[in-house]
Amino acid sequence: MAGFARKAIVLTISRLANYALMIVSPVVLVRMLTKEDFGHYRNFLLYASILQAVATFAINDSLLYFIPTHPKSPWRLVRETNVLTLGLSVAVLLVVLAANALSSGHLIGEYPLPVCIYVLLYANIDFWECYWLAEHRPNPVFAYTMARLMTRMLVVTSVAILTHDVWKIVLALIALEAVRMGMSIAAWGSFSQAAREPKVENIRREQLRFCVPAGLATICYMISRNLGNIAVTRYLGDAALGVLTVGTFGEPIIMALRNSISTIVLPELVRRSAQDAPGSLLLWQRAVVVNCILLLPSAALVALFAEPLVLTAFKEAYAAAIPVMQIYALVIVRSCFDFAPPLRAVNKTGPLMTSNFIAGIGSGVTLLLLLPVDGIVGAGWALVVSNMLEAIYLAWSVKRHYKLTYASMLPWNVVLHVALCAGLSALPILAIEQYTQVNIIGAMLLGGVYVAVFALLLLALRVEEAIKLGRRIKFSVLSFARS
């Protein structure tokens, strides 16, 4: 558990670094750009993120499954992964450009060619994170993503401050990814040992078999998650998209946290599933409890302090994002329960595609009903509905594939203890907010009190995962202090 916690912490920080443009750039850019221009910038990133999911098709993620399965041939697997990614990304982007031209430019927004060039550079020769994780080496992941963080933030903020021009920010991002890709190609050529590794029979066919359902699931996921963003920008305009972005500001942080734990767990689940299926499920169940410990208090803090956070970080012009951020707290609660890893561990990726298809339908219906009435608040509720439908279907799939009951699927007693601690810790803050207006300084102080009370309640209830996680954090802090 200690090693698992260390890897999860390192990878979470790394993923947050990788999402730096989505986390930090809104805070900077709302001050450098007009509300409309900030919406244009988010429009560019919206279509880039969707096309990236289509162009990569979860091919890099397959390394998390195939390297543990074929540990003697990691670089051969990397080579196949890069070839598949290049071929698919070029084909997809050519089709998208042709379709955009035929639709008179209505398919992918205002910057079709820059979006496609950016996606092509971003998606290719970017296998490093999955390769290192499959090899149990989280430290290089940290170094790699932190380097990307520093360069991205320096480039984006510098160009924004100097020019206040969305187009120049986009060009700077493209140039940066071109440099990254060139350096990655050079490093791959230097480190690769594919020629000396044993061949893997039928690996391309096996990768495609793995990636088709996983890739379709990723595409359905991106569409279902971004359907509200697309609807808002088409129905309400780019400025409204900027407001919705502020309302879901915490999404990259939450996804980085949850996905880091799931990514760390997956290779070990693959290994254990071949030998001890009950043991692999126990590891996943403990990961869900860790998710609850980290995400339930996050949901409470977002709901409690959405107003001072929005007004301080994003200015009064984005006040309409406050109710969206409070609604988003429900999505954070749902994120505690990640049912994908046990399915991926046994190569049952079909339900991932189906669940996201169902989520997309739910999101679309909700948008049709609520967007004309409630505007961006309706888009927030659509995100909640799609997430809940996805979770319900995946939970049923895990139950069916592992022949479980809903009662035995998760350690519900521990989960309820964590939820009770998160709820009770919020009561004093709710009482204070009834009688006073909390500013950002007060929110920070009360947030610290909340975390302290939550931790004490977990210890009082003897939640095992919380005790082990606390010991690991204490050990890491002491080790850092001594160094």
C-alpha angles and dihedrals in degrees: 000000000000092000090046091051093048092051092046092052093047093046093045090056089046094050091048087054090050090052092047094118090056096043106040104021095070091057091052100036097051085066096044099043136046118255090257094048091049087054090052090052092050088048089058092049091045095059092038092056093049093047091046090059091051095044096049096038092196089290094137090050090060088074088071088063104033101044092058087045094049103025095167095061108046096138093049087055090049090052093051090047093053093047092050092046094050095048094046096043093051092048094046095048093047090053091047093051091049092048091048091053092049090050091052092249098307098118107073109014132250102326108047100154096041090048092053094045091049092049093048091053095041096048101047129081090004099123097116100100095052092042094053093044092051087052092051093247110130096158095072088049089057093049093046097049094042089055089052090048094055096046095044094048092046092050098043097043094042094051092044093050094044100042111015083211123134093200092055091048089054092049090049091053091051092050091049093052090049090056091046092051093049092051091046092053090051092049093047091052090050099048103033117114097175094127092061097045125092117262120257111222117234091351095149091053091046092049091050090048089053096041101045096069092032092048093046088048090052092049092048088047093052092047094047091046094046100036089096091050091050092047092048095050092046097041103032104019138247094292090061089050088057090054092048089050090056091048091055093038093128095057097094090049094049094044091048091052097046096039092049091059092045092048092051091049098046101073091047091048089053091053095045095044090064091054111020119015094182089051092053091051091051090056091051092048091054089049089055090053090051088050089053092049091053102034107037093063088044089057091049093050092048091051093045100045105028093116100054091040095054096041093048102039100035107024132241092290089074097049090118087071093068098085090043090055091049091050089049088064086078090058089053090054091052090050090067089076111063108177096173101085098064089050094047090047091065093037092251096140098144094089089056090063093044093048092053091046089054090046090052092053090049091049093048094050091047091050092050090053102039110025095073090047106036103020114204091358087063089052088054091054090048088058090052093049094049092049094049094049091049091051094048094053095044091049089054090048093052090048091052098044095046095037093236135147120237088247093056097039095085137013091259094173091060092042090053090050090054091047091049091052091049092050097045092048089059096055097082091048092050089052092051093047090055091066106029142040108243117215126195094274090051090047091054092049094045090045089056090050090049093053092047093050091045092052092048092050091050090052092047090054090046096234100185098209091050092051092050093045090049092051091050093050091047091050091049093049092049092047091051091048092051092050 
